[in-house]
Amino acid sequence: MADAKSAEAILAEVGGAENVELLTNCATRLRFTLFDASKANKAKIEKIPGVLAAIEQGEKSFQVVIGPAVEDMRKEIEKLPGMGDGNKKTAPVRDDRTIEDIKAEHRSKVRGKKWVDSFFEYLSDSFRPIIGVLLAASLVIAGINICIALHIIESDTANSTVLFFKCISQSVFNFIGVFVAYNACKKLKVDPWLGVTVMLVFLGNQYLALGAPADFTEIFNSPEEAQNVLNAQSTTGFLASLGLDKVTYVMGIPMIQCQYSGNVFVPLLMCPILAILYRFVKKVIPSNLHLIFVPGICIVVMAILTGFLIGPIGTLAGALLGQGFTWLNTHVPLLLVFIIPMIYPFLVPLGLHWPLNALMISNISTLGYDFIQGPMGIYDFACYGASFGVLLIAIRENNKEMKSIAGGAVAAGLLGGISEPSLYGIHLRYKRAYPIMIIGCVVGALTIGFLGLMFPSSNGVAGVTTTAFAFTSLLTIPVFDQMWVYAVSIAVAFIVPAIIIFVFDYRTKEQKEEMRLANAAEQAGLFDFMEYMTLSTEQIKEKANSTKFTEYDEEYLNSPIAGTTKNLESVNDKVFSKKIFGEGIAIIPDNPSGKKQIVSPVSGRVTAIAKDKHAYTITTFNGAAILVHIGLDTVNLHSEGFECAVRKDELVLPGDPIVKVDFDKISEANLGNEIIVTVCNSKQLKAVNITEGKKDVTLRDTVINIEY
């Protein structure tokens, strides 16, 4: 469910409801048409929780990438004051135009300028609504394969159980041209049932029963002419391999009968022509006769055009494209499996991957299998793996915001096969994450390439193939032939970037520091995270000094330095061992030599600094007085070896440096080097819980828990 606060923030940062001319959404993005796009604050929008990215497009268009929850976010925004009733938009000095009027007006303004974007949006919207049923079909096929592998059912093609469930899975692919026609017509503002009817003409039993194996010599005046012009024997065989192997005569004109089951190129070509015809017929026929004549004229004309021209052209175009990729896969398979994972990271952000998706479906229809989805899975799992590495870091740092983003991205990928949340939410945001994800693509591509050559699919094709259009998730692994090759390859693609990111991080030094401060501020209750991300560090500290903070029930103190904990009772100083300064703990620094930073273990204000800079008191916003004391008897050093990094009354966050200490000076004076952390007013608090015994700690580890 979308966050109402995020929806409110998005609307505010695009200039408010009065600046929104139109709001729609696609698969992952909010699409705003703004009266003044310069009012949209891209930087602030990208920092709003739930937003993966913001994209500026032209003078009036602005996109906000949300991910799978985009529709919920759009509905939340539409509920906000000034956004109208969902059918009409209120706007300054505007009339009562409907959303459809505004869309038409906007298209007329950008026509010729945004045709590339419009084309790929057309492709996207033609497929997006059927993603759910395509995923369902691939899961059914995966389930069948699992049951066969476990010998729960037999693979015999005559087995009625197998056949029934195959009917469920194949129904989507057999009639996918109908579904695409419906969506494409809706996108083009044409009665979608016209497109459905035209496509069903070519999927009915009557059409399939027409014609006979093609004798292309009948099309020409003589067999000699056919031989000279078409080289009939080889041409017939070639066309048969493309599904163009039958011919019939309609009105005395030869019509090539194509295989339309599973074909998506034909409806994508047919619907724009139908849209032109539909608008023309509606224009020339009186409105009171539209219902009688418009559907009939459109269906008959488009059925004839599709049967004679659009169908063969669309089928031939899709088949030739598939043949080209098939040739590549046959002759240089290593090149193909390398190209696909490497281009996908660049195609998906631009929305240019839809033609390849259409080709995959076309391959299944014409060849009976597809060989692109296996390499595509390498990209997807490299994407999920990089996000998993980010998730591990977020868990380690207890970063709630990034845990939510990365956790959702990993879940959407591994279970749903959707890479956009990873791509927009993480990889395109952080400079180091994207190239690390590409490394996963490279290693995974090499793995699937070499294993595919060594262990070809059961149909003899090099590489991994599938007979289903499958979203590449964990659940659809069983749909791939040579399943183990695919599983090993995607595992490599997943693990490599996950490890690299976990070890070397995905952020620049500046991004890491910004996130640390944001996370610390949120955990300390200083600000709402959304508000924090819009402020600079100085603004935060300035505001904190004049803000009354909300009380909370408990607080965690981190170690001020990496080292080993030691019970306060064992410290060789009665002031601390008798707990005169309250409950606490001592930390013996790792490698106590040279200069090292001591950091604040908690959020609060520096309320006291010892004259000799060896002790600091930080009072939390709930009133706990935290003493950080460096070494034993170090007052005798008279500030030598201590470089103070804070001022009295300054606000500090967990991990902020408070003093740099030269431990060599402490060693030379033969003084104790323990760092003591105590809660001075322990007796006034509900409980002060201390880490027990000897324990190695880092700056991120909790050593004291205070209950209020």
N, C-alpha and C positions, 0 to 999 in steps of 0.2 A: 504494500500500500504506500502510495506517495505521501511524503511529509508535507503537511499544510504550510509549515514555516518555509520550507524550501520553495514551494509554489509561490508563496507571497514574495519571497526574495527575488525569484526569477522575474516575476512580473514587474517588480519595482526597478530592477536593473536593466530591463529592456525599454524603460521610459514610462512605465505605468500603463494602465488600461487605455488611457486616452491616446497612447502612441501605437496601439495594436490595431492594425487594419484587419488582419486575418490570422487565425491560429489553427493549424492542422498538425497531424503527426504522421510519420511513416513507421517503419519497423522499430527504429531505435531513437528517432530524433523528433523534437518539437520543431515545427517549421513556422516561424513568425514572418508575416509581412507587416512591416512597420511603416508608419508615415514618415518617420525620420530615423533611419538606421544609425545615425551618428550618436543618438542618445543611448544606445545599447553599450553597456560597460562589459566588454568581453572578459577582462581580467577578474573582475569581481564575480561575474556569473560562474566562471570556472572554479571558484573557491566555495561555491554553495554546495552543501552536502546533497548528494544524489545526482549532481551534474558531472558528467564525464568529460565533456568538452563543449566549447562554443565555436561556431564557424560563421564568419562573416561572408555573405554572398551578395555582391552587387549593392545597388543603391538602397534597396528596400527589404531584401531578404536576409534573414538571420536564423541560424539553426542552433538548437541546444540539444546536445547528445545526452540522453538519459539512460538508454538501455532497454531491457525488456519491460520495465515499468513505465514506459513512456505514455501509454494511454491513460493510466491512473494519474500521472502528473498533469496531463492535459486537462483531465476532468477537474482536478483540484484547482487549476488556474482558472478554468471557466466558472467556478463557483465564486470567485472573488468579485468584489464590488466593481462595477463598471465594465464587466466582461459580457454583459448582455444575457440573453436567455438561451444561448447556444445555437439559435437559428439566425439571429440578427446581431450585428455588432454596433454598439454605440461608439461614436467617434465625434470629434469636434467638427462642426460645420459640415455634417454629412447628411445624406438623405437616408431613407429606410431600405437601403439595398440589402438583399439577402447575401448569405455567404457565397452562394453560387454566382451571383452577380459580381461580387468582389473578385472571386477566382477568375472569372472570364475576363474581367477588366485587367487584372494583373497579368494574365497570360498574354493579352493583346499588347501590353506594354513591353514585355520582355521577349516577345517572339522575335527570333532572329539573333538575339543576343545570348540567350540561355538555352539554345536548342540541345546542346550536349547534356547539360544537367537535366533538362526535361526528358530527354530520351532515356537516360538511366533511371530517372524517377519513374518513368512509365514501365520500364522493365521491373523495377523493384516492386511497385504497387501491383503489378500483374501476378507476382509470385508470393508476395508477403502474406496475404490472407490464407494461403493454403499451406504455410509452413507447418502448422499443427498437424494436418492430416498426412503430410509427407513424413513427418517424424513418426507419427503413429504407424504408418505403413512399414517404415524401416524397422521399428521395434517389433512388429509382428513377424517380419522376416527373420530378425535376430532370434526371436523366441523359437521359431520353427527350427532353425539351425542348431540351437542349443539342445532342443528336445531330441533331434536326430543324433547329435553327437553323444548324448547321454543314453541313447537307445530307448528313450521313452516312447518314441514313435519310429516307424520305419520310413526310409526315404523313397520307398517304392512310389512311382508316379501314379500308380493306380489306387494308392491308399486314399480313401475318401476323406479321412481326417486331414491329411496333408493338403489335399486339393482344396478343401473348404477354406483352410486358413490361408492358403495361397490366393484364393479368390478375394479374401479380405484385403490382403496386402497389395495385390495387383490391381484392384479396382481403381485405386488412386491413379496409378500410372496409365492404365488403359484409357481413362477418361480425363487425363490431365489437360488435354487440349481444350476440353469443355470448360474446366475450371479457369484456365488462363483466359479464355475468351470472355467469360463472365467478368472477371476482375479487370481485364483490359478495357472492356466496354464501360464499366463503371468509372474507370479512370478518365475515359474520354467523353463522359457524359452522354453515353448512348444507352438506350434500353438494353440492359445486359442479356435479357432473354432472346434478343435477336441474334447476338453472337453465339449463345448456347445452341439455338436452333440450327444455325448454319453449320456448326461443327458436328452436331448430331446427325445431320444429313449423311456425313461421310463415315459414320461409325455404326450405322444401322445395317441389319442383315441384308436388306434389299440392295444397298450400294455394294456390299461385299460380294454379293452373288453376281454382280454385273461382270461382263467382260471375260476374257480368256488370256492365256499367256500371249504376250505381245508378239505380233508379226509386223515389224515395222516396215517391211517391204510394201505393205498395202498402202502406206501413207504416200508413197512416191508413185510416179507414173509407170515405172518399170523396175524389176529387180536390179537391173544394171545401175539405174540411178541411185537406188537405195545403197547398193554396194559401194558406189563411188562417193556418195555424200555422207553416209553414216557409218560405212564399214559394219553392216548390220549385225553380223555374228558377234563381234567383240563388243559392239555398243549395247546389244541386247543383254549380253551377259553382265556388262558393267552396270547398266541401269537396273537389272534384276538384283544385283548386290546392294543397290541403293533403295530397294523397295519400290522401284518404278517398272515392275515387270508385267503389268497387265494393261490392256487397252480395250476400250469399248467405244461405240459410236453413239453420240447423242446429237440429234438433229442433223445426222449425217456427217458430223465432225468428229474426228478421233479424239477421245479423252483418255489421257494416261491415268490409270487408277493407282493412287499412292497408298502407302500404309500410314494412316492417320492416327492409329492407336499409339499413344505415348509421344505424339508429335507436338512440340511447343512452338516451333518456328512459324508454322502456318497460321495459328490464331494471332500471333504477335504481328504478322504482316497483314492479316485480313482485317483486324479490328480498326486500324486507322483509316483504311479505305471505306469500311462500313460507316465510320463516323462522318466522313465527307459526304457519302451518299445520303445518310440519315438526315443531316442538316439541310442538304439540298432539297430532298423530297418534302421535308416539313415546311420549307420556305415556299415551294411552288404550289403545294396543295393547301386549300383552305383549312383552317384549324378545326372546323366542325367535321371534317372528313379524315382527320389524322388517324383516328382509331381504325377506320375501315381500310385505308389504303397504305399508310406508311409501313406497317409491319410486313404486309404481303409483298410490296414492291422491294423492300430492302432484303427480305429473305430470298426471294427468287433471284434477284440480280446478283446478290453476293454468293449464292450457291453456285450459279453458273460461272461467275468470275473465279471462284475458288476452285471449282472442279477443273476448269480448263487452264487456268493461268496461275493463280496464287498458290494453289496446292502443290503443283509440280515444282514451281520455283522455290517455295519454302522448303519442300522436302529435299530438293536437290542441293540447296544452299546448306542446310543442316547436315546432310549426308556428306557433302564434299568437305565441309569443315571437319567433320568427324574422321573422314578418310585421311585428311592431312595429319591430324593428331595420331591416327592409327599408324600411318607410315612412320612418323617420328618415333612412336613407341616400339615399332618393329625393328627399325634400323639403328636408331640411337637411343635406346631406352634410358640410359644413364642421363642423357641430356634432358629428356622429358621430366624425369622424376626430380631433377635438380631445378628446372625452370619453374615448375608449378609451385613448390613451397616458397621459392624466392620472389615470385611476382605477387603472390597473394597478400603479403603484408602491405604492398603498395596499392593493390586493387581495391581491397575492402574499404579503406578510409575514404576512397573516392566513389564508392558504390559501383565500381566497374567489374565486380566479380559475377554479376548476374548473367552475362552472356555465357560464361563458363559453366554456370549451373544449368543453363538451358542445354548446353552441349552435352553435359553428363546425362541428362534425361534422354536426349536424342540418341546418344550412344547405346543406351540400354534398349531403346526402341529398335534401332537399326542393326546393331551388332549383337544384341543379346547380353551385353556386359559393358561395364565402364571401367577405364583404367586411370582416370584422372582423380577420382575421390581418394584413393590410397595416398598419393603424394600430397593432396590437399590436407589430409589428416595430419601430415607432418607439421604443416604450418599451424594448424589449430592446436595441436598438443604442445608445440613450442610456445605458443601464446599462453596456454593454460599453465605450463610449467613455470614460465617467467612470473606469472601472477601468483603461483604457489610460493615461489621464493619470496615475493613481497609479503605474502600472508605470514610466512614464518618469521620474517623480521618484525612485522606488526605485532605478532603474538609475543615475541621476545621483548619488544618495547612497550607492550600493553597499550598500543595505539588503537583506540576504539574506532576512530574514523576510518583508518586504513584497513583495520581488520574487517570492517563492514564492506568497504569497497572491494578489497582483494578476495574476501571470502565469498561475496556474491558473484564475482567474476569467475572464480574457480568452479563454484557450484554450477553456474550457467553453462560453463564450458564442458566440464566432465560429464554432467548429466543431460544437458540439452544440446551440446554441440554448437553453442553460440559464442563467437569470439569477440563481438563488439564491446561488451562490458570490459573485457581485458584490454582491448586495443585502445579504446577511448579513455577508459578510467585510469589506466596506468601507463601503457607503453608509449602513447603519444604525449603524455604529460611530462615524463621524466626522461631526460636526455640519454641517460645510460641504459635504461630498460630496453629501449627499442633495438639497439644493436646487439644486446645480449640475447634477445629473442631471435634475432636473425642468425646468431651462432647456433641456436637450437635447430633452426630450419636447415642449416648447412649440414650439421652432423646427422640429423635424422634423414635428410635426403640421401646422403652417401650410404647410410645404413640400408634403407629400403631399396636403393638402386643396386647395390652389390648383392644383397640377399635375394632380390627379385631375379637377377640374372642367374644366380646359382640354383634357385628353387622356383622355377616358373609356375604360374597358376595351372590348375588342372586342365584348362582349355588350351594349354600350350603357349599362352601369351606371357611375355616377359613382364615381371612385376606383379603387383597385387591388383586383383580385379574384384568387381562386385556386380551382382545382377539387380541391385536395388539402389535407388537414390537415398543415401543415408546421411543424416547429420552425424558428423564424426565425433561421437561421444564414447564413453566407456560402454554404454548400453548397446551400441551398434557394432562393436568389434566382431561379433559372430557373423555379420553379413558379408565379410570379406573372404575371398578365396585366398588360400595360403594365410590363414588367420594368424598363425604364429609369427610369420614374417612381419605382418602389419603390426601386431602387438609389440614385438621387440622394437620395431622402428619408432613407433610413437612413444614408447617408454623412454628410449634414448633422447628423442626430441623433447620430452617433458622434463627428464631428470637433469640434463646438462644445463639449461638456463636456470633451473631452480637452484642448483648448487652454486653456480657462478654468482647469482644475485644474492643468495644467502651469505656467501663468503665475502664478496666484494661490494655489496650494496647496489642499489639501483638509483641512488640520488647523488647529486653533486654535494659538495661540502655545504654550500649555501642552502640547498633544498633540505638537507638533513637537519641543519640547525633550525630552519624555519619550522619544520615539522616537529622537532623536539620541543620547541617553545610552545607551539600550538597545542600539542598533546599535554604538556605540563600544565598549561593554563586551564585546559578543559578539566583535567583530573583534579586540579586544585579548586575548581569551582569559581575561578576568577571571572570567566566570561562564558557566554554561550559560544560554542565553537564557531558558528556562522559569523557572529559579530567579531570574534577574534581574528578570523582570517582576513577581514577587511582593514585591520589596523596594523601599523608598524609596531616594532618592539617598543620604541620610545613612547608612542601613543598609549600602548597598553600600560606601561609603567606609570605614565602620567595620570591615566584614568584610574588606575588601581589605587593611587594615593588619595583619591577623593571619593572612593566607592565603599559603601558598606557591603561586606560580603555575606552571602547566605551561609548560615551555620550548617554543618553536617555532622554525622554521628562518629566518624572515625577518620584517621589520617595516617598516612604511611611515610616513614622517613627512610630514604635510601642511604647507602653508604657514601660518605664524602670522598672516598678514595678506594681504589682496588686493593684488596689485601685479604687478611685472614682475621676473623672476629675473635674476640677474647672477652671472657666474662669480666664485668667490672670489678668483682670481688678479688680477682687475681692481679689487679693493677697495683704496682708498687708505689702507691700514693694514697694515704689514708683519707684524704679529702674525697677522692673518687671511690675507693674501695668501700668506705663506710657510707657511701651514697649521700654525702652532705649536699651535693649538687643534684640530687635526684637519681631516679633510675636511668640506666644508660648502658652503653657498650663501648668497647675499645676495638680499634682496627689497627693491626700491624701492617703497614704498607708493603706491597710487593716491591722487592728491589729498592729499599730505602736509600737511594743515592741520587745525587744530582738534584735538579730543580723539578718539582712536581706541583700540579695544581690541586688544591683542595676546593671542592665544590659544595654548594649548598645542598643539604639533604632534603630540603622541604621548601614549600612556598611560604613567603612571609616578608616581614620588614626587618632590616638589620637595626636592632634597637641598642646594641652596645658593641664597641670594638675596644679591646684592651689597648692600653697605651703602648705596649710593646708589640702589638699586632699578632700575638700568639693565641688569642681567644676571641670568639665572636658569638654574640647572642642574636638569634633570629626568632622573632615572635610570630607565630602563625596567625592566620586570620580568625582562628577560633580561640586564641589566647594562650596557646602552649608556648612556653619559653624554652627554646632549644639552644643549648650551649655546644659549640664546636671548639674543642681545645686541642691545640697542636703540640704534641710532645709533653714530657714531664719536666717540670722546673725550667722550661724554656724561657720563662720570664727573665732568667739570668742572661739571655743572649741580647737583651736590650734592642730588640727589633732587627738585629743582624741576621740576615738570611730569610726575612719575611717581606714579601712585596704585596701589600694590600690591594685588592682588586675592587673593593666596594667602599661606599660611604655610609655613614650613619643615616638611618631613616630611608635608605634606598630599598626598593622592592626587589626581591630576588625570587627566581623560580628554581625548581629542582634541577641540578646540573650546572647552574650558573657559577662561574669561578668566584671565590671570595678571597683567596690568598694563594700566592705562589711561594712554596717553601723550598729552601735549599737544605736538603737532608744531610748533605756533607757537613754543613756547619753544626748540625745537631750531633752528628757522630763524633766530630772533632772535640766537642765539649763533653763527650761521654754522657749524654743525656738520653732519656727514654724517647723513642720515636713514635709511640702510640698516638693515634688520633682518637680523642675521646668525644663521644656524642652522648649528652644527657638531656633529660627533660627536667629542667630545674624545678618546676612547680608540679611534679608528679603527684604529690599528695592531694592537690586540688582537682585532679582529673579522675575520671571513672576507672580507667585502667591504662597501664603502660606495659605493653607486651614486648619482651626482648628476645632476639634470636639466641637460642641456647647453644652452648658449646662452641668448639672450634669449627669454623666454616669459611670456605673461600667465597668472597663476594666481589662483585663489580659495581660500577657506579649505578647500575640499573637495579641492583638487588635491595630488597627491603630488609632493614636491620631492626627497626622499631615500629610497632603499631600502637597508635594512641586511640583510646576510646573515650568519647566525651559524654 
